[in-house]
Amino acid sequence: MTKTNTFAALCLAAVAGTAPPLHAQEAFPARTVTIVVPYSAAGVTDYFARQIGNKLSRMWGQPVVVDNRAGGGTIIGTQLVSKAPADGYTLLFTSYGFTSNQVLRKNLPYGKTAFKPVALLGSSHNVLLVTNRLKGKPLSAIIADAKATPGSLKLASSGLASSPHIGAEFFARKTGITFTHVPYKGQGPSMSDLIAGVVDGMFDGMSSYAQVKAGRVAAVAIAAPRRHPAAPEIPTFKELGVDLVTGTWFGMLAPAGTPDAVVDKINADIRLALQDEQLMAQVAKTGISVSTSSPEAFGKFLQQESDKLQGLVEQGVQIDLD
């Protein structure tokens, strides 16, 4: 080998040994991003995820695919993301089941440290809806009847440990009543039976307000700090003498180990996306109250939600999911 060739070979070897890999130099995102939703299509969480995904796709100039992986009480889709490469290209768009599973299930196939919080996107406080035969009945009278005949009040939910179920449990603890829980497989069947009068009531998000406006069910109170701007006629529980704030949340997470720079990039772009008036108008149809946060603040919020539910369990509420 000539001196010139030897020098060239040494230079190439030095470059190869010191230059960062090509993929580390790519501006995120350089290819398709998948958002896994551990719920069925056409639900509120799925709708919100698709609105965010469509906006991010336009901002990034890359496809953003929403992949519905329902089943196992959100475990199937959540586990899928926990095992995905920690590069930001597979994200989890989830809600209340993420925290309730960690508290109520003993044998989850992933741990609390399997994810890195990206951003809180919004919340939806629960409304106590009742069948029309109870329309106009004061909350105080509903509580009094439930106390007089324990178990007589039948409250539906979209499933065990769902936000509506947990809302009912918090309500029972705050008021000292005993109710009969009637779990369904999804919000649709539970609403159908509420409309038909098979059950007495149900805690549900503002996405069900259309049923109230249509006169199919009645709203008693909302478990929020203040009245909802889209339904100012519904009083808060606190106004009626019950200090109750409960509901669901919506947020984005990534696999643990995802670089901070990628998480910060996604967080910043989500914040920018949520400033879009057209997007906000679409999300407003669901009754979701949009909010954003830093990844760190979202992590603290998730811990607070877990602690709140853990406190309910420690008070003796038994919810067996295993």
C-alpha positions in Angstrom: 0.0 0.0 0.0 1.4 3.4 -0.9 1.8 6.2 1.7 -1.1 8.1 0.1 -3.4 5.1 0.4 -2.3 4.3 3.9 -3.0 7.9 5.0 -6.4 7.8 3.3 -7.3 4.6 5.0 -6.3 6.0 8.4 -8.4 9.0 7.9 -11.5 6.9 6.9 -10.9 4.8 10.0 -10.7 7.8 12.2 -13.9 9.3 10.8 -15.7 6.0 11.2 -14.7 5.8 14.8 -15.7 9.3 15.8 -18.7 10.3 13.6 -22.2 9.7 15.1 -24.4 7.2 13.4 -26.4 8.5 10.5 -29.8 8.0 12.3 -28.6 10.2 15.2 -28.2 13.1 12.7 -31.8 12.8 11.4 -34.2 15.6 12.2 -37.2 14.1 14.0 -39.4 12.8 12.4 -37.8 11.5 9.3 -40.4 8.8 8.7 -43.8 7.6 9.7 -44.9 8.0 13.3 -47.4 5.6 14.8 -49.8 6.6 17.6 -51.2 3.6 19.3 -54.6 4.1 20.9 -55.5 1.2 23.3 -59.2 1.8 22.7 -61.7 1.0 19.9 -62.1 3.2 16.9 -64.8 5.9 17.0 -64.5 6.6 20.7 -63.6 9.9 22.3 -60.0 8.9 22.9 -59.6 7.7 19.3 -61.2 10.8 17.9 -58.9 13.1 19.8 -55.9 11.1 18.8 -56.8 11.3 15.1 -57.3 15.1 15.3 -53.9 15.5 16.9 -52.3 13.0 14.5 -53.7 14.7 11.4 -52.4 18.1 12.5 -48.9 16.7 13.4 -48.7 15.0 10.1 -49.2 18.3 8.3 -46.7 20.0 10.5 -44.1 17.4 10.2 -44.5 16.5 6.5 -44.6 12.8 7.5 -47.4 10.3 7.8 -48.8 9.9 11.3 -50.8 6.6 11.6 -53.3 6.0 14.4 -53.3 2.3 15.3 -56.2 1.1 17.4 -55.2 -1.8 19.7 -58.1 -2.3 22.0 -58.5 -5.2 24.4 -57.4 -6.4 27.8 -58.6 -3.2 29.5 -56.1 -1.1 27.4 -53.3 -3.5 28.3 -52.8 -4.9 24.8 -52.0 -1.5 23.1 -50.1 -0.2 26.1 -47.9 -3.3 26.3 -47.2 -2.9 22.5 -45.8 0.6 23.0 -43.8 -0.5 26.1 -41.8 -2.9 23.9 -41.4 -0.5 20.9 -38.0 1.1 20.1 -37.4 4.2 22.2 -37.0 6.5 19.3 -40.2 8.5 19.3 -41.7 6.8 16.3 -44.2 4.7 18.3 -46.3 6.7 20.8 -49.1 5.9 23.2 -52.3 8.1 23.2 -54.2 7.0 26.2 -56.5 8.0 29.1 -57.7 7.0 32.5 -57.1 3.3 32.1 -53.4 3.9 32.1 -53.3 4.9 35.8 -56.2 2.8 37.0 -54.5 -0.4 35.7 -51.3 0.4 37.6 -53.2 0.7 40.9 -55.8 -2.1 40.5 -54.0 -4.8 38.6 -51.4 -7.0 40.2 -49.7 -8.6 37.2 -49.3 -6.0 34.5 -46.9 -7.0 31.7 -45.1 -3.7 32.0 -44.0 -1.5 34.9 -44.5 2.1 35.9 -41.1 2.9 34.6 -41.8 1.5 31.1 -43.0 4.9 29.8 -41.8 8.5 29.6 -44.5 11.2 29.8 -44.7 13.5 26.8 -47.7 15.7 27.2 -51.1 16.1 28.9 -53.6 17.1 26.3 -56.9 17.5 28.1 -59.5 16.3 30.5 -63.2 15.5 30.7 -65.1 15.7 34.0 -67.8 13.3 34.7 -71.5 14.3 34.7 -74.1 12.3 36.7 -76.7 11.4 34.1 -80.0 9.8 35.1 -82.8 8.1 33.2 -85.7 10.4 32.4 -88.0 8.9 35.1 -85.6 10.7 37.6 -85.5 13.9 35.6 -85.9 16.9 37.8 -85.2 14.9 41.0 -82.8 16.9 43.2 -79.4 15.3 44.0 -80.2 15.5 47.7 -83.3 13.3 47.1 -81.3 10.8 45.0 -78.8 10.5 47.8 -81.5 10.2 50.4 -83.3 7.4 48.5 -80.0 5.5 48.0 -79.3 5.7 51.8 -82.8 4.6 52.7 -82.5 1.5 50.5 -78.8 0.5 50.1 -78.0 -0.9 46.7 -81.2 0.3 45.1 -79.5 2.9 43.0 -78.2 1.2 39.9 -75.3 3.0 38.3 -74.0 1.9 34.9 -70.4 2.3 33.6 -68.5 1.5 30.4 -66.5 -1.2 32.3 -64.8 -2.2 35.5 -62.3 0.5 36.6 -63.3 2.8 33.8 -63.5 6.5 34.6 -67.4 6.4 35.0 -67.0 3.4 37.4 -64.4 5.2 39.5 -66.4 8.4 39.5 -69.4 6.4 40.9 -67.2 5.0 43.6 -65.9 8.4 44.6 -69.5 9.7 44.7 -70.5 6.8 47.0 -67.6 7.5 49.3 -68.3 11.2 49.4 -72.0 10.8 50.2 -72.1 7.6 52.2 -74.4 5.7 49.9 -74.2 2.1 48.7 -75.0 1.5 45.0 -75.2 -1.4 42.6 -72.6 -1.2 39.9 -73.7 -2.4 36.4 -70.7 -2.6 34.1 -71.0 -2.8 30.4 -68.6 -3.4 27.5 -68.3 0.1 26.3 -70.0 3.4 26.5 -72.6 2.7 23.8 -74.4 -0.3 25.5 -74.4 1.5 28.9 -76.0 4.6 27.4 -78.6 2.6 25.6 -79.7 1.0 28.8 -79.7 4.3 30.6 -82.0 5.8 27.9 -84.2 2.7 28.2 -84.4 3.0 32.0 -82.8 -0.3 32.7 -80.4 1.5 35.0 -80.9 4.6 37.1 -77.9 6.6 36.2 -74.3 6.8 35.0 -71.2 9.0 35.4 -70.0 9.9 31.9 -68.0 12.7 30.2 -69.3 15.7 28.4 -69.2 13.7 25.1 -72.7 12.4 26.2 -74.1 15.9 26.5 -75.8 15.5 23.1 -78.0 12.9 24.7 -79.0 15.5 27.3 -79.8 18.1 24.7 -81.8 15.6 22.8 -83.9 14.9 25.9 -83.0 11.2 26.1 -81.4 11.5 29.5 -81.1 14.2 32.2 -78.0 15.7 33.8 -77.9 16.2 37.6 -74.5 17.6 38.3 -70.9 17.8 36.9 -67.9 16.7 38.9 -65.8 19.6 37.9 -64.3 22.7 39.7 -66.6 24.9 37.7 -69.5 24.7 35.3 -68.7 23.7 31.8 -69.0 26.5 29.3 -70.9 24.4 26.8 -73.5 23.4 29.5 -73.7 26.3 32.0 -77.1 25.0 33.2 -75.5 21.9 34.8 -74.5 22.7 38.4 -71.3 21.4 39.9 -71.5 18.8 42.7 -69.9 21.3 45.0 -72.7 23.8 44.4 -75.1 21.0 45.6 -73.1 20.2 48.7 -70.9 17.4 47.5 -67.2 18.1 47.2 -66.6 15.8 44.1 -64.2 16.4 41.2 -63.5 13.4 39.0 -63.2 12.4 35.4 -60.8 11.2 32.8 -57.7 12.7 31.2 -56.0 12.4 27.8 -52.3 12.3 27.2 -49.3 11.1 25.1 -46.5 8.9 26.4 -43.4 7.3 24.8 -41.4 4.2 25.6 -38.9 4.7 28.4 -35.5 5.7 27.1 -36.8 7.9 24.3 -34.3 10.8 24.0 -35.3 14.0 25.9 -34.7 16.0 22.7 -37.3 13.9 20.9 -39.8 14.1 23.7 -39.3 17.9 24.0 -39.8 18.2 20.2 -43.1 16.3 20.3 -44.3 18.2 23.3 -43.6 21.6 21.7 -45.3 20.6 18.4 -48.4 19.3 20.3 -48.6 22.6 22.1 -48.4 24.4 18.7 -51.0 22.0 17.2 -53.4 22.8 20.0 -53.3 26.5 19.0 -55.0 25.6 15.7 -58.6 27.0 15.7 -60.0 24.3 13.4 -58.5 21.5 15.5 -59.9 23.1 18.7 -63.3 23.4 17.1 -63.3 19.7 16.3 -62.2 18.7 19.8 -64.8 21.0 21.4 -67.5 18.8 19.9 -66.5 16.1 22.4 -66.7 18.3 25.4 -63.0 17.8 26.2 -61.3 20.6 28.0 -58.0 21.0 26.2 -54.9 21.6 28.3 -51.1 21.2 27.8 -48.2 20.6 30.1 -44.5 20.0 30.1 -43.4 16.3 30.2 -42.3 16.8 33.8 -45.7 18.3 34.9 -47.5 15.5 33.1 -45.5 12.9 35.1 -46.4 14.6 38.4 -50.1 14.6 37.3 -50.0 10.9 36.6 -48.6 10.2 40.0 -51.3 12.4 41.6 -54.0 10.4 39.8 -52.5 7.1 40.9 -52.3 8.4 44.5 -55.9 9.5 44.4 -57.1 6.1 43.3 -54.8 4.3 45.7 -56.5 6.4 48.5 -59.9 5.1 47.4 -58.6 1.5 47.5 -57.2 2.1 51.0 -60.6 3.2 52.1 -61.9 -0.2 51.4 -63.3 0.0 47.9 -62.7 -3.4 46.2 -62.4 -3.5 42.4 -61.1 -6.9 41.3 -59.6 -6.8 37.8 -57.3 -9.9 38.0 
